[in-house]
Amino acid sequence: MIERIDHIGIAVHSIDQGRKFYESLGLEVEDIEEVESEGVRVAMIPCGESRIELLEPTRDDSPIAKFLAKRGPGIHHVCLGTNDVDGDDQRLRTKGIQVLRPQPTIGAGGCRVQFVHPKSAGGVLLELSQPPANDP
């Protein structure tokens, strides 16, 4: 079940450069990790009850590299936090909503994630994310 807006993903060429703006606002990078399977480095910046996620490609064939080449830096996706990504995935499929992966996969922070195609979400790439079992 969807519980909140978890984060907004922003594609950047460089986390080191991109973080400077958010730090000038008084926000701080909480964590940086690489998600090798997606070809991306991720920096999480807490902002109230949500986060800003900076996405930097680590290889030229990654989805973020392709996004940057086509559109340039900017908002890549909106992520909704859920406590049941599998249930949400199945519910969307039964309603004819197009999801991007055959099943939820592991993303940043060990979260289980699924993406909804922009064609099914009003032009927005939507991520559903469930934290690991031991996280709130």
Residue pairs with C-beta under 8 A, 6 or more apart in sequence:
1 82
1 83
1 84
1 87
1 88
2 80
2 81
2 82
2 88
2 128
3 80
3 81
3 82
3 83
4 49
4 50
4 80
4 81
5 50
5 78
5 79
5 80
5 81
6 50
6 51
6 79
6 80
6 81
6 127
6 129
7 44
7 50
7 51
7 52
7 53
7 79
7 129
8 50
8 51
8 52
8 53
8 75
8 77
8 78
8 79
9 53
9 55
9 75
9 76
9 77
9 78
9 79
9 127
10 18
10 52
10 53
10 54
10 55
10 73
10 74
10 75
10 76
11 55
11 64
11 67
11 68
11 71
11 73
11 74
11 75
11 76
12 18
12 54
12 55
12 56
12 73
13 56
13 68
13 73
14 56
15 29
15 32
15 41
15 43
15 54
15 56
18 43
18 54
18 56
18 73
19 29
19 43
19 45
19 54
22 29
22 45
22 52
22 54
23 29
27 45
27 46
27 47
27 52
28 45
28 46
29 43
29 44
29 45
30 44
30 45
30 46
30 51
31 43
31 44
31 109
32 41
32 42
32 43
32 44
33 41
33 42
33 108
33 109
34 40
34 41
34 42
34 58
35 41
35 42
35 107
35 108
36 58
37 105
37 106
38 62
38 63
38 64
38 107
39 57
39 58
39 59
39 61
39 62
39 63
39 64
39 65
40 55
40 56
40 57
40 58
40 62
40 63
40 64
41 55
41 56
41 57
41 58
42 53
42 54
42 55
42 56
42 108
43 53
43 54
43 56
44 51
44 52
44 53
44 108
44 109
45 51
45 52
45 53
45 54
53 79
53 108
55 64
55 76
56 64
57 64
57 65
57 68
59 65
64 76
67 76
76 125
77 115
77 124
77 125
77 126
77 127
78 124
78 125
78 126
78 127
79 126
79 127
79 128
79 129
80 126
80 127
80 128
80 129
81 129
81 130
81 131
82 88
82 128
82 129
82 130
83 130
84 130
85 104
85 112
85 113
85 114
85 128
85 129
85 130
86 103
86 104
86 112
88 114
88 128
89 99
89 103
89 104
89 114
89 128
92 99
92 116
92 120
93 99
97 116
97 120
97 121
98 116
98 117
98 119
98 120
99 114
99 115
99 116
99 117
99 120
100 114
100 115
100 116
100 117
101 114
101 115
103 114
104 112
104 113
104 114
104 128
104 130
105 112
105 113
105 114
106 112
106 113
107 113
107 127
107 129
109 131
109 132
109 135
110 131
110 132
111 129
111 130
111 131
111 132
112 129
112 130
113 127
113 128
113 129
113 130
114 127
114 128
115 125
115 126
115 127
115 128
116 125
116 126
116 127
116 128
117 125
118 124
118 125
118 126
